[in-house]
Amino acid sequence: MALNYRSFGFQVLLGMIVGLALGLVARQIGAGPDGDLNWLATTLKTVGSIFVSLLKAIVPPLVFAAIVASIANLRALDNAARLAGQTLLWFAITALIAVSIGLAIGLIVQPGAGLHGTALAMGKADSVGGWLDFLKGLVPGNSLALSGSTKITDGSASTSISFNILQLLVISIAVGLATLKVGDKAEPFLSFVRSLLAVVRAILGWVIRLTPIGSAALIGTAIATYGWSALAQLGTFTAAIYLGLGLVLLVVYPLLLIANGLKPGPFFAKAWPAIQLAFVSRSSVGTLPVTETVTERLGVDKGYAAFAIPLASTTKMDGCASIYPALAAIFVAGFYGIPLHFIDYVLIVFVSVIGSAATAGLTGAIVMLTLTLSTLGLPLEGAGLLLAIDPILDMGRTAVNVAGQVLVGVIVAKREGILDESAYYGEGELVAA
């Protein structure tokens, strides 16, 4: 079959290749005259940041409108409660498989053994996860789920305000359930929400068209900023992480699709734009608009996709919340010479399956890692050992996160008879001409 050079998939692939080349060039140019980023690296970083900001700007209204509208729409389905239950069940099943693979690889490879006393650079984690903080974080502090943070650098303070996606999810679910309780009186409000969702989807289509440019800038920035030199002392751990990610993405997910009567090829072909964007952006929430779009193009019912994907983007983290903390906990224990027992491995599984919402779809998995370490009683300083290579690891973790989010939507839709298999196996572009 001839390659379609005008296809969106080809444009995204071309963008990644161009970004890789530009990143290598920027790295060869070196630092600027004052030791800062050179002009090319600065340009790549600026363009990539703008693209991610555009995606993230769409997320709050998309999550709110999609969740409220989908809950209202689910009342027309006889199996609404079953759909929600099956979604959460498959979240747990895939997380259990992923964390088991992480533990198996960690026990075989023992990535932290023999490194104690080496001159590994130790950073300091900005965020520390705890069960009490996680539970308190579920409760919205205000009706808009806004949260603020103040950072003091060189004596000057800067304050930033952002949406807490997990709290926004809680608010959206509460509002959606309230519309069901109110009944017909909620119809004017639901009409507004549906109109808002249609407008947001139109804007989303415009932003998605910029994906090839954004991908080029993001992967170029990653190469120019991090290179691969940070992997030197932690090469075994990095290889173990990517081995686990590869097994889940390329072995477990295809087997689950086959077990449910679906061929893996169409899944990866259509999910590719979301997976590759997750890889370069390192944000499940930032990728959410594209994730929901590709899920629908795989034939998943729109009403169900609008419910499942926003929920998955905050709670379904096979990479960040299952494989990574399992291997990282074994690494930290090995580094400090602390033996782990059977109950410790059970706790790792528990944290991975139950506590994954603590990551809340944000860039990085330090919160989830520190939550795991604190549950096991391991030194929290161990998280700092891995900060130097976290951006490189996070690219693969987030790609697996997003692939798993799409996978669960497809599997549940198939099992519940709401998957359009003609769309699943048919051809189509992410962005309509």
GIUR-V153228 format. One line per field, one symbol per residue. phi: phi as a letter, one per 20 degrees, with the letter a starting at -180 (. if undefined). burial: 1 if it has 24 or more other ideal C-beta (glycine too) atoms within 12 Angstrom, else 0. Layout:
# GIUR-V153228
phi = ???
burial = ???
This chain:
# GIUR-V153228
phi = .ffefeffgffffffffffffffffffffnfffdnefffffffffffffffffffffffgffffffffffffffffefdfffgfffffffgfffffffffffffffffelfefnefnfeffdecffccebffffffffefebfdleccbdcdclnddcdcdbeeffffffffffffffffffnffeggfffffffgfffffffggffffeggfffgffffffffedlcffegedfffffffffffffffddffgfffffdmcefgfgffeeggffffffeembfffeggfgffffffenfgfffffeffgfffdcdcfefdcfffffffffffffemdfddgffffffffffeeefffflmefncffffffffffemegffffffdffdggfffffgfffgfgfffgfgffffffemddefffgeferefdff
burial = 0000001110111111011101100110000000000101101110110011011101111111111111111110000100110111011111111111111111101111101000010000101110000100110100001010000000000000001111111111101100110000010001001101100110010011111111111111111111000100110111011111111111011101100101010111111111111111111111111111111111111111111111111111111111111111111111110001000110111111111111111111111111111111011101111111111111111111111111111111111101110011000111100
